[in-house]
Amino acid sequence: VLAAVLAGAAYYYMSSRSAVLKPANKGLTASVNVQASILDVYDYLSTPDFRTEWHFGAVEINGPAIDHSAITGEVFSEVLHVNGKEHSVDWSVADRQIPSSASS
């Protein structure tokens, strides 16, 4: 999961703004080289307000605390446009584990 999330950070943290996209069985796969500390990437990817920058289809994020790295117990909603339809997803942070390395 962390690898997929790290790929999403490309638009914010990679030095050149290009990603290699290749078809997968379902969806897209992106491969990027992220030039940032693992904690900076984690903070960026776990801050709900930034999801529209890296989460495919995300167009709007709402919630009482979306401007910082989400902590256990916080909730937010995400509006997605997928296949021409609008979907709303409610998220609740059940667990939070800050990585100590890119492989954790």
DSSP file (Angstrom, degrees, kcal/mol; ACC not computed):
  #  RESIDUE AA STRUCTURE BP1 BP2  ACC     N-H-->O    O-->H-N    N-H-->O    O-->H-N    TCO  KAPPA ALPHA  PHI   PSI    X-CA   Y-CA   Z-CA
    1    1 A V     >        0   0    0      0, 0.0     4,-2.4     0, 0.0     5,-0.2   0.000 360.0 360.0 360.0 -40.8    0.0    0.0    0.0
    2    2 A L  H  >  +     0   0    0      1,-0.2     4,-3.0     2,-0.2     5,-0.2   0.890 360.0  54.9 -61.3 -37.9    2.8    2.4    0.8
    3    3 A A  H  > S+     0   0    0      1,-0.2     4,-1.7     2,-0.2    -1,-0.2   0.908 109.6  46.5 -61.3 -41.4    4.3    1.9   -2.6
    4    4 A A  H  > S+     0   0    0      2,-0.2     4,-1.2     1,-0.2    -1,-0.2   0.891 113.8  48.2 -67.1 -38.7    1.0    2.9   -4.2
    5    5 A V  H  X S+     0   0    0     -4,-2.4     4,-0.8     1,-0.2     3,-0.3   0.900 108.4  54.1 -68.5 -40.3    0.7    5.9   -2.0
    6    6 A L  H >< S+     0   0    0     -4,-3.0     3,-0.9     1,-0.2     4,-0.2   0.872 102.9  57.8 -61.8 -36.3    4.3    6.9   -2.7
    7    7 A A  H >< S+     0   0    0     -4,-1.7     3,-1.4     1,-0.3    -1,-0.2   0.871 100.4  58.1 -61.3 -35.5    3.6    6.9   -6.4
    8    8 A G  H >< S+     0   0    0     -4,-1.2     3,-0.7    -3,-0.3    -1,-0.3   0.744  92.5  68.3 -66.9 -22.5    0.8    9.4   -5.8
    9    9 A A  T XX S+     0   0    0     -3,-0.9     4,-2.8    -4,-0.8     3,-1.5   0.529  72.2  97.7 -73.6  -4.4    3.3   11.8   -4.3
   10   10 A A  H <> S+     0   0    0     -3,-1.4     4,-1.5     1,-0.3    -1,-0.2   0.869  75.2  56.5 -53.9 -43.6    4.9   12.3   -7.7
   11   11 A Y  H <4 S+     0   0    0     -3,-0.7    -1,-0.3     1,-0.2    -2,-0.1   0.716 119.2  31.1 -66.4 -19.4    3.0   15.5   -8.5
   12   12 A Y  H <4 S+     0   0    0     -3,-1.5    -2,-0.2    -4,-0.2    -1,-0.2   0.812 129.7  25.2-105.4 -40.0    4.2   17.2   -5.4
   13   13 A Y  H  < S+     0   0    0     -4,-2.8    22,-0.7     3,-0.0    -3,-0.2   0.623  86.5 102.8-109.4 -14.4    7.7   15.8   -4.6
   14   14 A M     <  -     0   0    0     -4,-1.5    20,-0.1    -5,-0.5     3,-0.0  -0.436  64.8-135.2 -77.3 149.8    9.4   14.5   -7.7
   15   15 A S  S    S+     0   0    0     18,-0.5     2,-0.5     1,-0.1    -1,-0.1   0.902  95.5  39.3 -72.9 -40.9   12.0   16.6   -9.2
   16   16 A S  S    S-     0   0    0     17,-0.2     2,-1.1     2,-0.2    17,-0.2  -0.933  86.0-133.2-106.4 136.0   10.9   16.2  -12.8
   17   17 A R        +     0   0    0     -2,-0.5     2,-0.4    -6,-0.0    -6,-0.1  -0.086  69.9 106.2 -83.8  38.7    7.1   16.2  -13.2
   18   18 A S        -     0   0    0     -2,-1.1     2,-0.4    -8,-0.1    -2,-0.2  -0.941  44.6-172.7-120.0 142.8    6.8   13.1  -15.4
   19   19 A A        -     0   0    0     -2,-0.4     2,-0.7    13,-0.1    13,-0.2  -0.959  25.8-123.6-128.8 148.3    5.7    9.7  -14.4
   20   20 A V  E     -A   31   0A   0     11,-1.5    11,-1.3    -2,-0.4     2,-0.4  -0.834  30.4-167.0 -93.4 115.4    5.7    6.5  -16.4
   21   21 A L  E     +A   30   0A   0     -2,-0.7     9,-0.2     9,-0.2     7,-0.0  -0.865   9.1 176.2-104.3 135.7    2.2    5.1  -16.7
   22   22 A K  E     -A   29   0A   0      7,-1.6     7,-1.3    -2,-0.4    -2,-0.0  -0.989  35.0-100.2-136.5 147.1    1.6    1.6  -17.9
   23   23 A P  E     -A   28   0A   0      0, 0.0     2,-0.2     0, 0.0     5,-0.2  -0.339  38.6-172.8 -67.0 146.1   -1.7   -0.4  -18.2
   24   24 A A        -     0   0    0      3,-1.1     3,-0.2     1,-0.0     5,-0.0  -0.720  44.3 -90.7-124.6 178.1   -2.5   -2.9  -15.4
   25   25 A N  S    S+     0   0    0      1,-0.3     2,-0.4    -2,-0.2    -1,-0.0   0.913 117.5  11.3 -58.0 -42.3   -5.2   -5.5  -15.1
   26   26 A K  S    S-     0   0    0      2,-0.0    -1,-0.3    -3,-0.0     2,-0.1  -0.979 125.3 -20.8-138.7 123.5   -7.4   -2.9  -13.3
   27   27 A G  S    S-     0   0    0     -2,-0.4    -3,-1.1    -3,-0.2     2,-0.3  -0.443  90.8 -48.3  85.3-155.0   -6.5    0.8  -13.2
   28   28 A L  E     -A   23   0A   0     -5,-0.2     2,-0.4    -2,-0.1    -7,-0.0  -0.865  35.4-149.9-122.3 153.1   -3.2    2.5  -13.7
   29   29 A T  E     -A   22   0A   0     -7,-1.3    -7,-1.6    -2,-0.3     2,-0.4  -0.994  15.3-166.5-121.8 130.9    0.3    1.9  -12.3
   30   30 A A  E     -A   21   0A   0     -2,-0.4     2,-0.5    -9,-0.2    -9,-0.2  -0.933   5.8-162.9-118.7 141.9    2.7    4.8  -11.9
   31   31 A S  E     +A   20   0A   0    -11,-1.3   -11,-1.5    -2,-0.4     2,-0.3  -0.989  21.2 160.9-124.4 125.2    6.4    4.6  -11.3
   32   32 A V        -     0   0    0     -2,-0.5     2,-0.6   -13,-0.2   -13,-0.1  -0.944  39.2-127.7-140.4 159.3    8.2    7.7   -9.9
   33   33 A N        -     0   0    0     -2,-0.3     2,-0.6   -17,-0.2   -18,-0.5  -0.951  28.7-156.4-107.7 113.1   11.4    8.6   -8.2
   34   34 A V        -     0   0    0     -2,-0.6     2,-0.9   -20,-0.1   -20,-0.2  -0.810   7.6-161.6 -97.8 123.0   10.6   10.7   -5.1
   35   35 A Q        +     0   0    0    -22,-0.7     2,-0.3    -2,-0.6    -1,-0.0  -0.647  57.2  86.7-102.3  73.9   13.3   13.0   -3.9
   36   36 A A  S    S-     0   0    0     -2,-0.9    -2,-0.1   -22,-0.0     2,-0.1  -0.973  83.4 -82.7-159.8 163.0   12.1   13.7   -0.3
   37   37 A S     >  -     0   0    0     -2,-0.3     4,-2.2     1,-0.1     5,-0.2  -0.372  39.6-117.5 -70.2 154.1   12.4   12.2    3.1
   38   38 A I  H  > S+     0   0    0      1,-0.2     4,-2.5     2,-0.2     5,-0.1   0.849 115.7  53.6 -61.8 -34.6    9.9    9.4    3.9
   39   39 A L  H  > S+     0   0    0      2,-0.2     4,-2.6     1,-0.2    -1,-0.2   0.884 107.5  49.8 -69.7 -37.6    8.4   11.5    6.7
   40   40 A D  H  > S+     0   0    0      2,-0.2     4,-2.2     1,-0.2    -2,-0.2   0.915 113.4  46.8 -64.3 -41.8    7.7   14.4    4.3
   41   41 A V  H  X S+     0   0    0     -4,-2.2     4,-2.8     2,-0.2     5,-0.2   0.925 112.2  50.1 -65.3 -44.5    6.1   12.1    1.8
   42   42 A Y  H  X S+     0   0    0     -4,-2.5     4,-2.2     1,-0.2    -2,-0.2   0.931 110.7  49.2 -59.7 -46.8    4.0   10.4    4.6
   43   43 A D  H  < S+     0   0    0     -4,-2.6     4,-0.3     1,-0.2    -1,-0.2   0.911 113.5  47.3 -59.4 -42.7    2.8   13.8    5.8
   44   44 A Y  H >< S+     0   0    0     -4,-2.2     3,-1.0     1,-0.2     6,-0.2   0.943 115.7  43.0 -63.8 -48.6    1.9   14.9    2.3
   45   45 A L  H 3< S+     0   0    0     -4,-2.8    -1,-0.2     1,-0.2    -2,-0.2   0.754 114.0  50.6 -73.5 -24.1    0.0   11.7    1.5
   46   46 A S  T 3< S+     0   0    0     -4,-2.2    24,-3.2    -5,-0.2    -1,-0.2   0.361  85.9  95.8 -97.2   7.1   -1.7   11.4    4.8
   47   47 A T    X   -     0   0    0     -3,-1.0     3,-2.0    -4,-0.3     4,-0.4  -0.867  68.2-150.7 -94.1 110.1   -3.0   15.0    4.7
   48   48 A P  G >  S+     0   0    0      0, 0.0     3,-2.0     0, 0.0     4,-0.3   0.820  89.2  65.1 -52.4 -37.8   -6.6   14.7    3.3
   49   49 A D  G 3  S+     0   0    0     17,-2.3     3,-0.4     1,-0.3    18,-0.1   0.737  99.1  54.5 -61.5 -21.8   -6.6   18.2    1.7
   50   50 A F  G X> S+     0   0    0     -3,-2.0     3,-2.1    -6,-0.2     4,-0.7   0.527  79.1  95.3 -87.6  -6.0   -3.8   17.1   -0.7
   51   51 A R  H X> S+     0   0    0     -3,-2.0     4,-3.3    -4,-0.4     3,-0.7   0.817  75.5  62.4 -57.6 -32.4   -5.7   14.0   -2.1
   52   52 A T  H 34 S+     0   0    0     -3,-0.4    -1,-0.3    -4,-0.3     5,-0.1   0.713 100.3  56.5 -67.7 -16.7   -7.0   15.9   -5.1
   53   53 A E  H <4 S+     0   0    0     -3,-2.1    -1,-0.2    -4,-0.1    -2,-0.2   0.756 128.0   9.2 -83.0 -25.8   -3.4   16.4   -6.2
   54   54 A W  H << S+     0   0    0     -3,-0.7     2,-0.7    -4,-0.7    -2,-0.2   0.604 100.8  93.0-131.0 -17.7   -2.5   12.7   -6.3
   55   55 A H  S >< S-     0   0    0     -4,-3.3     3,-2.2    -5,-0.2    -1,-0.1  -0.736  79.7-117.5 -89.2 115.7   -5.6   10.5   -5.8
   56   56 A F  T 3  S+     0   0    0     -2,-0.7     3,-0.1     1,-0.3    -1,-0.1  -0.225  94.5   5.7 -53.3 124.8   -7.0    9.5   -9.2
   57   57 A G  T 3  S+     0   0    0      1,-0.3    24,-2.6    -5,-0.1     2,-0.3   0.236  89.9 137.0  88.3 -13.7  -10.6   10.9   -9.6
   58   58 A A  E <   +B   80   0B   0     -3,-2.2    -1,-0.3    -7,-0.3    22,-0.2  -0.518  15.4 160.7 -71.2 127.2  -10.6   12.9   -6.4
   59   59 A V  E     +     0   0B   0     20,-3.1     2,-0.3     1,-0.3    21,-0.2   0.558  60.9  21.2-121.4 -16.8  -12.2   16.3   -6.9
   60   60 A E  E     -B   79   0B   0     19,-1.3    19,-2.9     2,-0.0     2,-0.4  -0.979  53.6-164.5-156.9 140.5  -13.2   17.5   -3.5
   61   61 A I  E     -B   78   0B   0     -2,-0.3     2,-0.3    17,-0.2    17,-0.2  -0.992  14.4-179.2-126.1 134.4  -12.3   16.7    0.2
   62   62 A N  E     +B   77   0B   0     15,-2.4    15,-3.1    -2,-0.4     3,-0.1  -0.968  21.2 107.4-133.1 148.6  -14.4   17.8    3.1
   63   63 A G        -     0   0    0     -2,-0.3     3,-0.5    13,-0.2    13,-0.1  -0.823  68.7 -92.3 159.8 166.1  -14.1   17.4    6.8
   64   64 A P  S    S+     0   0    0      0, 0.0     2,-0.1     0, 0.0     3,-0.1   0.714 117.2  27.6 -74.0 -20.7  -13.3   19.3   10.1
   65   65 A A  S    S+     0   0    0     10,-0.5     3,-0.3     1,-0.1    -3,-0.0  -0.550  71.2 129.7-143.2  71.9   -9.6   18.6   10.1
   66   66 A I        +     0   0    0     -3,-0.5   -17,-2.3     1,-0.1   -16,-0.2   0.372  55.3  80.6-107.5   3.9   -8.2   18.1    6.5
   67   67 A D  S    S+     0   0    0    -19,-0.1     2,-0.3   -18,-0.1    -1,-0.1   0.266  92.8  41.4 -98.5  11.7   -5.3   20.5    6.7
   68   68 A H  S    S-     0   0    0     -3,-0.3   -19,-0.2   -22,-0.1     2,-0.2  -0.939 104.9 -64.0-147.4 168.6   -2.8   18.2    8.5
   69   69 A S        -     0   0    0     -2,-0.3   -22,-0.3   -22,-0.2   -26,-0.1  -0.391  66.4-110.9 -57.3 122.5   -1.7   14.6    8.5
   70   70 A A        -     0   0    0    -24,-3.2     2,-0.3    -2,-0.2    -1,-0.1  -0.260  34.4-156.7 -63.1 139.7   -4.7   12.6    9.6
   71   71 A I    >   -     0   0    0      1,-0.1     3,-2.3    -3,-0.1    22,-0.3  -0.771  36.1 -69.2-115.2 162.8   -4.6   11.0   13.0
   72   72 A T  T 3  S+     0   0    0     -2,-0.3    22,-0.2     1,-0.3    -1,-0.1  -0.207 119.9  22.5 -52.2 130.1   -6.5    8.1   14.5
   73   73 A G  T 3  S+     0   0    0     20,-3.1    -1,-0.3     1,-0.4    21,-0.1   0.143  90.7 124.0  98.5 -18.1  -10.2    8.9   14.9
   74   74 A E    <   -     0   0    0     -3,-2.3    19,-2.8    19,-0.1    -1,-0.4  -0.421  43.4-157.5 -75.9 153.9  -10.4   11.7   12.4
   75   75 A V  E     + C   0  92B   0     17,-0.2   -10,-0.5    -3,-0.1     2,-0.3  -0.940  17.0 163.7-130.6 151.3  -13.0   11.6    9.6
   76   76 A F  E     - C   0  91B   0     15,-1.9    15,-3.5    -2,-0.3     2,-0.3  -0.971  25.6-130.0-156.6 162.9  -13.3   13.2    6.2
   77   77 A S  E     -BC  62  90B   0    -15,-3.1   -15,-2.4    -2,-0.3     2,-0.4  -0.897  14.0-156.1-120.1 152.3  -15.2   12.7    3.0
   78   78 A E  E     -BC  61  89B   0     11,-2.9    11,-2.7    -2,-0.3     2,-0.5  -0.989   5.8-150.4-129.3 130.9  -13.9   12.5   -0.6
   79   79 A V  E     -BC  60  88B   0    -19,-2.9   -20,-3.1    -2,-0.4   -19,-1.3  -0.905  21.9-171.5-101.5 127.0  -15.9   13.2   -3.8
   80   80 A L  E     -BC  58  87B   0      7,-3.3     7,-3.0    -2,-0.5     2,-0.6  -0.903  20.9-151.5-118.8 144.6  -14.6   11.2   -6.8
   81   81 A H  E     + C   0  86B   0    -24,-2.6     2,-0.4    -2,-0.4     5,-0.2  -0.965  30.8 163.5-112.2 113.0  -15.4   11.3  -10.5
   82   82 A V  E >   - C   0  85B   0      3,-2.6     3,-1.9    -2,-0.6    -2,-0.1  -0.997  64.7  -9.2-134.7 128.5  -15.0    7.9  -11.9
   83   83 A N  T 3  S-     0   0    0     -2,-0.4    -1,-0.1     1,-0.3     3,-0.1   0.853 128.7 -55.2  53.5  38.3  -16.3    6.6  -15.3
   84   84 A G  T 3  S+     0   0    0      1,-0.2     2,-0.3    -3,-0.0    -1,-0.3   0.539 117.9 106.1  77.2   6.1  -18.4    9.8  -15.7
   85   85 A K  E <   -C   82   0B   0     -3,-1.9    -3,-2.6     2,-0.0     2,-0.5  -0.892  66.7-126.9-120.1 150.5  -20.1    9.3  -12.3
   86   86 A E  E     -C   81   0B   0     -2,-0.3     2,-0.4    -5,-0.2    -5,-0.2  -0.806  28.1-177.2 -95.4 133.4  -19.8   11.1   -9.0
   87   87 A H  E     -C   80   0B   0     -7,-3.0    -7,-3.3    -2,-0.5     2,-0.4  -0.962  14.3-150.5-128.5 146.1  -19.1    9.0   -5.9
   88   88 A S  E     -C   79   0B   0     -2,-0.4     2,-0.4    -9,-0.2    -9,-0.2  -0.972  12.4-171.5-118.8 132.4  -18.8   10.1   -2.3
   89   89 A V  E     -C   78   0B   0    -11,-2.7   -11,-2.9    -2,-0.4     2,-0.5  -0.983  12.0-149.6-125.4 131.1  -16.7    8.1    0.1
   90   90 A D  E     -C   77   0B   0     -2,-0.4     2,-0.4   -13,-0.2   -13,-0.2  -0.877  17.3-162.6 -99.8 129.6  -16.5    8.7    3.9
   91   91 A W  E     -C   76   0B   0    -15,-3.5   -15,-1.9    -2,-0.5     2,-0.4  -0.879  11.8-173.4-114.3 143.1  -13.2    7.9    5.5
   92   92 A S  E     -C   75   0B   0     -2,-0.4     2,-0.8   -17,-0.2   -17,-0.2  -0.993  28.2-126.5-132.7 126.5  -12.4    7.3    9.2
   93   93 A V        +     0   0    0    -19,-2.8   -20,-3.1    -2,-0.4     3,-0.1  -0.625  33.2 171.0 -77.7 111.4   -8.8    6.9   10.3
   94   94 A A        +     0   0    0     -2,-0.8     2,-0.3     1,-0.3    -1,-0.2   0.749  65.2   7.4 -91.4 -27.9   -8.7    3.6   12.2
   95   95 A D        -     0   0    0    -24,-0.0     2,-0.4     2,-0.0    -1,-0.3  -0.988  57.7-158.7-153.7 152.5   -4.9    3.3   12.6
   96   96 A R        +     0   0    0     -2,-0.3     2,-0.5    -3,-0.1   -24,-0.1  -0.957  11.3 174.9-141.3 119.0   -1.8    5.4   11.9
   97   97 A Q        -     0   0    0     -2,-0.4    -2,-0.0     0, 0.0     0, 0.0  -0.932  20.6-148.4-128.0 107.3    1.7    3.9   11.5
   98   98 A I        -     0   0    0     -2,-0.5   -59,-0.1     1,-0.1    -2,-0.0  -0.611  25.0-124.1 -75.8 124.6    4.4    6.4   10.6
   99   99 A P        -     0   0    0      0, 0.0     3,-0.1     0, 0.0   -57,-0.1  -0.333  16.0-160.7 -71.4 150.4    7.0    4.6    8.5
  100  100 A S  S    S+     0   0    0      1,-0.2     2,-0.3   -62,-0.0   -62,-0.1   0.548  79.0  11.6-102.9 -12.5   10.6    4.6    9.5
  101  101 A S  S >  S-     0   0    0    -63,-0.1     3,-1.5   -62,-0.0    -1,-0.2  -0.962  84.2 -99.0-154.0 168.1   11.8    3.7    6.0
  102  102 A A  T 3  S+     0   0    0     -2,-0.3   -96,-0.1     1,-0.3    -1,-0.0   0.718 121.0  52.5 -64.7 -20.3   10.5    3.4    2.4
  103  103 A S  T 3         0   0    0      1,-0.2    -1,-0.3  -101,-0.0  -100,-0.1   0.461 360.0 360.0 -95.8  -1.0   10.0   -0.3    2.8
  104  104 A S    <         0   0    0     -3,-1.5    -1,-0.2  -102,-0.1    -2,-0.2   0.470 360.0 360.0 -96.7 360.0    8.0   -0.2    6.0
